[in-house]
């Protein structure tokens, strides 16, 4: 009989009680913590335990599980000594982390501190600090925490800071060399009186061992922009851009003394009547929501999909940008708002959306999905090899090389069910208290293990 290892992290967190989402969300208690993964590969999964307050989250502890041949080879649990709000880099070979925190040191200035954490040696060190000056003095310094400052690790050595907070005197883009303790300032201009400091989204992804920085600019969300446009109201920040920056190319330009023009990294731009956004994408055998990749740094394909919605025509165009050729291609157009088109799936150079039928609870058969091919508008049905119990609804599925995993939910009882192959129940979990991660080998597309973890915790003595 085929078996998949299931590891329950509640067993190693025996100093804590599990609490529900409602308890965590509606009751103020300084000892309540959230627990979730932030990084995942086929070899490691990294969890953080965070304490939240009005000033943002602070990471209290870190847990890393390392896998070999489908089994947990090593577990590292570490309680941080310094206040770190976010981890931005994880070296899987050295088991070292880079993280940062932002604090107001006075009513006039705020400080970004970048730390290195050696999990193996259980050591921490301050790598770099940077002072930012407020635009005006404020009596309540704690209210000026610059949550809109983006701190990104281009690689282990170089860190990018993008400050777009209105509270600060200067808006800047800064590259920090952590080895030499040197700084490089970039020209923040992109195009048409539009600057990268108007950033709304940024993340680092890796393709073929090369890091790429994905950025969206535009201060207003797509639904807000559509709303104001339909009302005929004017807005100040009309422009949006999407940029993909090869990190190594940017670093080499700086080292050689060339000031990079950010405009050359624009893959698309829109004005007031349109909006842009990157799309999630996946393989058809990797699930409905593709959450298996949600904490991974790696992307599978050079083709990056994105959408451009036109408020006048009420249609959304779908494009791909090729990381290798640096060219874009039109896939097709759909009469939907842009937020309704995600994710997009790739199958033999064809792109499609995957829908659940409406009102699935009324249907006698609940194990099929609708495949909508973009461009041709061809429709087909995708049937899953599982009989779903009456009160459950299919949530995710993964048709992997060594097994199939099906995830259902029972909204009435608030439980998630994880099934292996044909209706073999692996685990029943309360989704108000727990969640799961699948450890998949990206090269073989085989499932190695399932991790069950508590979502919210409180200390026993609290």
C-alpha positions in Angstrom: 0.0 0.0 0.0 1.4 3.4 -1.1 2.0 5.8 1.9 3.0 9.4 2.0 4.7 10.7 5.2 2.5 13.1 7.2 4.2 15.4 9.7 2.2 17.3 12.3 4.1 20.3 13.7 1.7 20.6 16.6 3.7 17.8 18.2 6.8 19.9 18.3 5.0 23.1 19.4 3.8 21.6 22.7 4.4 24.8 24.6 1.5 26.4 22.7 -2.2 26.0 22.4 -3.9 26.1 19.0 -6.5 28.8 18.7 -9.0 29.6 15.9 -8.8 32.4 13.3 -11.8 34.1 15.1 -10.0 34.0 18.4 -6.8 35.4 16.9 -8.6 38.1 14.8 -11.1 39.5 17.3 -9.4 39.2 20.7 -6.5 41.4 21.6 -3.8 39.4 23.3 -0.1 40.2 23.1 0.8 36.5 23.5 -1.1 35.3 20.4 1.0 34.3 17.4 0.5 33.4 13.7 2.4 30.5 12.3 3.0 29.9 8.6 5.6 29.0 5.9 7.4 31.8 4.0 9.8 29.7 1.9 9.5 26.2 0.4 11.6 24.0 -1.9 11.8 20.3 -2.5 14.5 20.2 0.3 13.4 22.6 2.9 10.4 24.4 4.3 10.8 27.5 6.5 8.1 28.5 9.0 7.9 31.8 11.0 6.1 32.4 14.3 5.0 36.1 14.3 3.6 38.4 16.9 1.4 41.1 15.6 0.6 44.5 17.0 -0.4 48.0 15.7 3.1 48.6 14.5 3.3 45.5 12.3 4.6 41.9 12.8 7.7 40.8 14.5 9.1 37.3 14.0 9.6 35.6 17.3 10.8 32.1 16.2 11.9 30.2 13.1 11.5 26.5 12.3 13.1 24.8 9.3 12.4 21.2 8.2 14.9 19.7 5.9 14.0 16.6 3.8 15.9 13.8 2.2 14.3 11.0 0.3 10.9 12.0 1.5 11.9 12.0 5.2 12.7 14.8 7.6 16.4 14.7 7.9 16.8 17.7 10.2 14.7 20.1 12.2 16.0 23.5 13.3 14.1 25.6 15.8 15.4 29.0 16.7 14.2 31.9 18.8 15.4 35.3 17.5 17.3 37.6 19.7 16.8 40.8 17.7 13.5 42.2 16.4 13.2 41.2 12.7 9.9 41.9 10.9 10.6 40.1 7.6 13.0 37.5 6.1 14.1 38.4 2.6 16.8 35.7 1.9 17.4 32.1 2.8 20.6 30.2 1.9 19.6 26.5 2.0 23.2 25.3 1.9 24.5 27.4 4.7 21.3 27.7 6.7 21.6 31.5 7.0 18.9 34.1 6.7 18.9 37.8 5.9 16.1 39.8 7.5 15.3 43.4 8.5 13.3 45.6 10.7 12.2 49.3 10.5 11.9 51.4 13.7 11.5 55.1 14.5 14.5 56.1 16.6 13.2 59.6 17.3 10.5 62.0 16.1 12.7 63.0 13.3 14.3 59.8 11.9 13.6 56.2 11.3 16.1 53.4 10.9 16.3 50.3 8.7 18.4 47.5 10.2 19.5 44.5 8.2 20.5 41.4 10.1 22.1 38.0 9.3 21.0 34.9 11.2 23.0 31.7 11.2 20.6 29.0 12.2 23.3 26.3 12.5 25.5 28.4 14.8 22.5 30.2 16.4 24.2 33.5 15.9 22.9 36.9 14.7 24.8 40.0 13.5 23.9 43.4 12.3 25.0 43.8 8.6 23.8 47.3 7.8 21.8 50.2 9.1 20.3 53.1 7.2 18.7 56.3 8.5 15.7 57.9 6.9 14.6 61.5 7.8 10.9 62.3 8.3 9.4 65.2 6.2 8.3 66.9 9.4 8.7 66.2 13.1 5.8 64.2 14.7 4.9 63.9 18.3 4.0 60.2 18.0 7.0 58.5 16.5 5.4 55.1 16.5 2.8 56.2 14.0 5.5 56.8 11.4 6.7 53.3 10.8 7.2 53.2 7.0 5.3 50.1 6.0 5.6 51.2 2.4 9.4 50.9 2.3 10.2 47.8 0.2 13.3 45.9 1.2 14.4 43.2 -1.4 17.3 40.8 -1.6 18.6 40.8 -5.2 20.9 38.1 -4.0 22.9 37.2 -0.9 25.1 40.3 -1.2 23.0 43.1 -2.7 19.8 44.5 -1.1 17.4 47.0 -2.8 15.5 49.6 -0.8 12.6 51.4 -2.4 11.0 54.1 -0.3 7.6 55.5 -1.3 6.3 56.6 2.0 4.8 60.1 2.1 6.1 60.6 5.7 9.7 60.8 4.5 11.6 63.8 3.2 13.2 61.8 0.3 11.9 59.1 -2.0 14.8 57.0 -3.2 16.0 53.7 -4.7 19.1 52.4 -3.0 21.2 49.3 -3.6 23.3 48.2 -0.6 26.4 46.0 -0.9 26.4 44.1 2.3 30.0 42.9 1.8 31.6 46.3 1.2 29.1 48.3 3.2 28.7 50.6 0.1 25.6 52.3 -1.3 24.4 52.9 -4.9 21.6 55.3 -5.6 19.4 54.7 -8.6 17.4 57.2 -10.6 13.8 56.5 -9.6 12.4 57.9 -12.8 10.5 55.4 -15.1 8.5 57.3 -17.6 6.2 60.4 -18.0 6.7 61.9 -14.6 6.1 58.4 -13.1 8.6 57.0 -10.6 9.4 53.5 -9.2 8.6 54.9 -5.7 4.9 54.6 -6.7 5.5 50.8 -6.3 2.5 48.7 -5.3 4.0 45.2 -5.7 7.5 43.7 -5.7 8.9 40.2 -5.4 12.0 38.2 -6.4 11.7 35.0 -8.5 14.3 32.6 -9.8 14.4 31.0 -13.3 17.3 28.9 -14.5 19.4 30.0 -11.5 18.9 33.7 -12.3 17.0 36.1 -10.1 14.4 38.5 -11.5 12.7 41.4 -9.7 9.0 41.7 -10.6 7.5 45.2 -9.9 4.1 46.8 -10.5 3.7 50.5 -10.0 0.6 52.5 -9.5 -0.8 53.8 -6.2 -4.4 52.8 -6.8 -5.8 49.3 -7.1 -7.5 48.0 -10.2 -11.0 47.9 -8.7 -10.6 51.4 -7.3 -9.3 52.7 -10.6 -12.2 51.1 -12.5 -14.7 52.6 -10.0 -13.5 56.1 -10.3 -13.2 55.9 -14.1 -16.8 54.7 -14.4 -17.9 57.6 -12.2 -16.0 60.0 -14.5 -13.8 61.3 -11.6 -10.3 62.3 -12.2 -7.4 60.9 -10.2 -3.8 62.1 -9.8 -2.0 58.8 -10.1 -3.2 57.5 -13.5 -0.1 55.6 -14.8 0.7 51.9 -14.0 3.7 50.0 -15.2 4.9 46.4 -15.0 8.7 45.9 -14.8 10.9 42.8 -14.9 14.5 43.5 -13.9 17.2 40.8 -14.3 19.0 41.3 -11.0 22.5 40.3 -12.2 22.2 42.7 -15.1 21.3 45.6 -12.8 24.1 44.8 -10.4 26.7 44.5 -13.1 25.7 47.9 -14.5 26.1 49.5 -11.1 29.5 47.9 -10.5 30.8 49.1 -13.9 29.6 52.6 -13.2 26.6 52.7 -15.5 23.5 54.3 -14.2 20.7 51.9 -15.2 17.6 53.5 -16.8 14.6 51.7 -15.3 12.6 52.5 -18.4 14.4 49.7 -20.3 12.8 47.2 -17.9 9.2 48.2 -18.6 7.2 45.3 -20.2 4.0 47.4 -20.4 2.4 50.7 -19.3 -1.2 52.0 -19.1 -2.9 55.3 -18.5 -6.3 56.2 -16.8 -8.6 54.0 -18.9 -6.7 50.7 -18.3 -5.1 48.6 -15.5 -2.3 46.0 -15.4 -1.3 43.1 -13.2 0.8 40.0 -13.2 -0.9 36.6 -13.3 -0.2 33.5 -11.4 0.3 30.5 -13.6 0.6 26.8 -13.3 0.7 23.4 -14.9 -2.7 21.6 -15.3 -1.6 18.7 -13.1 -0.6 21.1 -10.3 -4.0 21.9 -8.8 -6.8 24.3 -9.0 -5.2 27.2 -7.0 -1.6 26.1 -7.6 -0.9 26.8 -3.9 1.9 24.2 -4.1 4.1 27.0 -5.5 2.9 29.8 -3.3 6.0 29.9 -1.1 8.6 28.9 -3.8 11.2 31.2 -5.2 11.4 29.2 -8.4 9.3 29.6 -11.6 9.0 26.8 -14.2 8.6 28.7 -17.4 10.2 31.8 -19.1 6.7 32.8 -20.2 5.3 35.3 -17.6 1.6 36.0 -18.1 0.0 39.3 -17.3 -3.3 41.1 -17.9 -4.3 44.5 -19.3 -7.9 45.5 -18.7 -9.6 48.3 -20.8 -12.4 50.0 -19.0 -13.8 51.4 -22.3 -14.1 48.1 -24.1 -14.8 46.1 -20.9 -12.4 43.5 -22.0 -9.1 42.1 -20.6 -6.2 41.2 -22.8 -3.8 38.5 -21.7 -0.1 38.6 -22.7 3.0 36.7 -21.9 6.5 38.1 -21.5 9.5 35.9 -22.4 12.3 36.2 -19.9 14.9 34.9 -22.4 13.9 36.8 -25.5 12.6 39.8 -23.7 9.6 39.9 -26.0 5.9 39.8 -25.3 3.1 37.9 -27.1 -0.7 38.4 -27.2 -2.6 35.3 -26.0 -6.2 36.3 -26.2 -9.0 38.6 -24.8 -11.8 37.9 -22.4 -14.9 39.9 -21.4 -14.0 39.7 -17.7 -12.6 42.2 -15.1 -8.9 41.5 -14.7 -9.2 40.1 -11.1 -11.5 37.3 -12.4 -8.7 35.9 -14.6 -6.3 34.0 -12.3 -4.5 31.8 -12.4 -3.8 30.9 -16.0 -2.6 27.4 -16.9 -0.1 26.3 -19.6 -0.7 23.0 -21.5 1.5 22.3 -24.6 1.8 26.0 -25.5 -1.9 26.6 -25.0 -3.3 28.7 -22.2 -6.5 28.1 -20.4 -8.5 29.1 -17.3 -10.0 26.5 -15.0 -13.4 27.1 -13.5 -15.5 25.2 -11.0 -19.2 25.0 -12.2 -21.5 27.5 -10.5 -23.7 26.2 -7.6 -21.7 23.0 -7.3 -23.7 22.1 -4.1 -26.7 21.6 -6.4 -25.0 19.2 -8.8 -25.2 15.5 -8.4 -21.6 15.3 -9.8 -19.0 17.6 -8.2 -15.7 16.2 -9.5 -15.4 18.1 -12.8 -14.0 21.5 -13.9 -14.4 23.7 -16.9 -11.4 24.4 -19.1 -11.7 27.6 -21.0 -8.9 28.0 -23.7 -7.8 31.6 -24.1 -7.8 32.9 -27.7 -10.1 30.2 -29.2 -12.7 30.3 -26.4 -12.9 26.5 -26.7 -14.6 24.9 -23.7 -13.9 21.4 -22.4 -14.5 19.5 -19.2 -11.9 18.2 -16.9 -13.0 15.3 -14.7 -11.3 14.2 -11.5 -10.9 10.6 -10.5 -12.6 10.9 -7.2 -16.1 10.7 -5.7 -16.6 13.7 -3.5 -18.9 13.2 -0.4 -22.2 15.0 -0.5 -21.4 17.8 2.0 -17.9 18.5 0.7 -16.7 20.7 -2.1 -13.5 20.3 -4.1 -10.9 23.0 -3.2 -7.6 21.9 -4.7 -6.1 18.9 -6.6 -2.6 17.7 -7.5 -2.2 15.0 -10.1 1.5 14.2 -9.5 3.7 11.5 -10.8 3.6 9.2 -7.8 0.1 9.9 -6.5 -3.0 12.2 -6.7 -4.0 14.5 -3.9 -7.5 15.9 -3.6 -8.5 18.6 -1.0 -12.1 19.2 -0.1 -13.8 21.4 2.4 -17.0 21.1 4.4 -18.3 24.6 4.9 -20.9 23.6 7.5 -18.4 21.7 9.8 -15.4 23.9 8.8 -13.2 21.0 8.1 -10.7 20.4 5.3 -10.2 16.8 4.0 -7.0 15.6 2.3 -7.5 12.5 0.1 -4.9 10.3 -1.5 -5.7 8.8 -4.9 -9.2 7.4 -5.0 -11.0 8.5 -1.8 -8.4 7.3 0.7 -8.6 9.9 3.5 -5.1 11.0 4.7 -6.1 13.7 7.2 -9.1 15.7 8.4 -8.2 19.2 9.7 -10.1 22.1 11.1 -9.4 24.9 8.7 -10.1 27.6 11.3 -7.1 26.2 13.3 -4.8 24.3 10.9 -3.5 24.2 7.3 -1.1 22.1 5.3 1.8 22.2 2.8 2.8 19.7 0.2 6.5 18.9 -0.2 7.0 18.2 -3.9 10.2 17.5 -5.8 10.0 20.0 -8.7 12.3 17.9 -10.9 10.4 14.6 -10.6 7.0 16.1 -9.8 6.6 13.5 -7.0 5.1 14.2 -3.6 7.6 13.6 -0.8 5.6 14.5 2.3 2.6 16.5 3.8 3.1 19.0 6.6 0.2 19.8 8.9 0.7 22.9 10.9 -1.3 25.1 13.3 -2.2 28.6 11.9 -2.6 30.4 15.2 -1.1 29.8 18.7 -1.0 31.1 22.2 1.5 30.2 24.9 0.3 27.7 27.6 0.7 30.1 30.5 -1.1 33.0 28.8 
